[in-house]
Amino acid sequence: MNERAEARTPAEAAAEAVKTYIRLHRDKLSRDGEMLSLLLPERFAERGVGDMQRYVIDRLRDENAALRSERDGLKGAREQVIRTGEAVQTTILDLLDARTFEEAIRIAVNAADAFGTDCAAFCVESDGAAPKHCEGVRLVALGTAADILGPESTSAVLSKRGALLLGSPGRECRSIAVFRLQVGHETPVLLYVLGAREPDRFRGDEHANLAFFARALERSIRAWLDLPRR
């Protein structure tokens, strides 16, 4: 007994033909923005997309711009690391050439510009009534270093508290690098602080370079104060 073909309305037959065409020509269809927008008008309307091809091109352009921006940012960060490393080497040599303790302190404070930062200061813990600024040296309350760095850490990168550590120039700083200088057991707690208005600074290799300078500075101060090696 022969089976008879299922009867279909013209609309059903046309729909099936369209499905067959789509199955056979998927690659061609994916490149035809006009046809896609006709097949899926509601979806394109919701997204505000009238031309799928234009939508894809614009999206690729935006992604490409984002990638270029990320590449340029990484390049700029790498160049900053190189500049900081070179500046650290030069400033350490300047420390070795210092003829007085005051000159060594002044070299470290004035290194802010060479390091690509906006300000620098020494913070000395004291039981004085209020922090005072004097030639790059600030008095801060006892326990400030432990509060910021904890009992063991020798450095940290902060996004705030610049005013406490750097005074009025630190209010606009969004990146603050703090290094504990372990000069001697009997000396006051001493911090070397750098501040930059630019956010997200002092990471990775740049932080490592500055930490190396802090260790050199620590040894220079110890030598000028004629203290034993730790």
N, C-alpha and C positions, 0 to 999 in steps of 0.2 A: 504494500500500500504506500503510495507516494505521499510524502508530507508536503503540504502547501505552504508557501512562504507566508510569514506573518504579515498581515495587512498593516500598513503604516499610513499615517496621514502625511500630506506633503510637508508639513512643518517638522514632523518627526524624522522624515527621510532627509530633510535639509540639515537638521541638527546632527544626525549621524554622519553625514558627509563632511560637515565641518570638523567633527571629532577625528574622523579618519585623516583629513588633511593635516590637522595639528599633529597627530601622531607621526605622520610621515615627514613633516617639514618643521620640526621643532627648532632647529638651528636658524632657519630662515625667519621663523616667526619671532624668535628672541631678538632679532636685529631690526624688526619692523615695528617701530614705536607707534605708528599710526594704527596699525592693526591691533596691537595690544591695548591701546587706549579705547578702541571700539569694543573689544571683547570684555574689558574690565572697567567700564566707565565709573562705577560707584567707587571702586578702590582708588582710582586716580583722582576723582573729585575730592575724596576725603583728605588725600595728601596734597591737594593743590597742584597736581601734576597733569598737565594737559597733553604733554608730549613726552612719552617714555624715553625716547632717544635723547632729548634735551635734558631730561632729568638725570639720566645716567652720566652724560657728559659733565653736567654741573657738579654732580656728586664726585666724580673722579677728579675734577679740577680742585674741589675743596680738599679732598684727601691729599692731593699732590701738594697743595699749598701748606697743609698741616705738616706733611713730612719734610718739606723744605724748611719750615720754621723750626722743627725739631732738630734737623741737621745743623742749621745755623746756630741754634742754641748750644748744641754739643760742641761745635767748633769754637764758639766764643768761650765756653767754659774751659776747654782744653788750652786755649791761648792764655786765659787768665792763670791757669795752673803753671804754665811755663814762665810767665812773667813773675809770678810770685816766687817760684823756685829760684830764678835768677836774682831777684831782689833779696831773698834770704841770704844767698851766698855773699852778695856784696855787703849787706848790712852786718853780717858776722865778721867780715874783714874789718869793717869800720869799728866794731866793738873791740877787736884786737888792737886797733890803733889808738883807742881812747887813752887820754893822758890823765884823766881824773875820773872819779866815781860819778860826779855830776855829769860829765860829758857822756859817759856810758848810758846813763839814764836818759839823757836828752836824745841820744842816737836812737834808742828804742822807741821813745815817744814819737819822734819825728819820722820814724819808718812807716807810719800809717799811709802816707801818700805813695811811697814806693811799693807797698803791699797792695795797692788798689783799694784801700779802705778810706773811711772818712775821718776817723779819730782813733786815738789810742791813749791809754792811761795805765798807771800802776795803782792798784788798790791795796792799801795796807790796813789790816785789821787793827783797830784801836778802841780803847774804851772812852774816847772823846765823846762829847755830847752830840755832835753832828758832823757829817762828812764835810771836809774842807778841801778845796782844790788849790794845789800849790805846785806850779811848774810840772804839770803832768802827773803829780802824785796826789791821790785822793785817800782820805781816811774813811774807812767804812766800819760798821759795827762789828764787834766780835761775833764770830759764828757765821759771817756772810759766806765764806768759802764753803763751809760744810753744808749750808743751806742750798747753795747753788750746785756744788759739785758732788756732794755726798762725802763720806769719810775717806773713800779710797781713790776716786777718780781724780786724774790730774788735769782734765780739760773737758769742755762742753761747748756746744753751739746753741745759743738761745735766740729767740725771736722777740724777746721783750726784756725788761729790766735794764735797758740801756741807760736810763737816767740815773739809776742807783750807782752803776759802775762807772759811767763815763761823764756824768754831770749833764748839763743842759745840751751839749752836742749829741748826747746819746738818745735824746727823746725821739729823734727822727730815724734812728737806726732800727732796721728790721732784721739784721743779722749781727749777732754779738758772739765773738769767739773769746772764751775765757780759759786761761792757762794758770794753773797753780805752780808757783816757783818754789821749789823745795830747797831753800838756801841753807838753813841750819836749824838745829833742834831748838835753839834758844832765841831765834829771831822771830819777829812777828810774822803772821801769815801774809804772804804777798801774792797778788794776782796780777798778771799781765793781760790786758783786755784790749781787743780791737773791735771797732764797730763800723758797719757799712749800711747805708740807706737801702741798698739793693737787697731784696729778700733772697733766701735760699743760697747764701754764700757759705764759704768755709766748710765745704763737704769734701770727702774723698781725699785726693792727692793734695789739694790746696790746704786742707786742715793738717795733713801730715807734714807739709813743708813748714807751716807756721809753728807746729808743735816742736819741730826740730830747732827752729829759731829760739823758741822759749827755753829749750834745754841749754842752748848755747848762752842765752842771756842769764840763765840761772847760774851757770858756772862762772860767768864774768863777774856777776855781783858777789858771788862767794869769794872769788879771788881778791876783789877790791876790799872786801870786809875782812880779808885774811882769816877766813873760816876753814876748818878742816873739811876734807871731802866727805860726802855722805856715803 
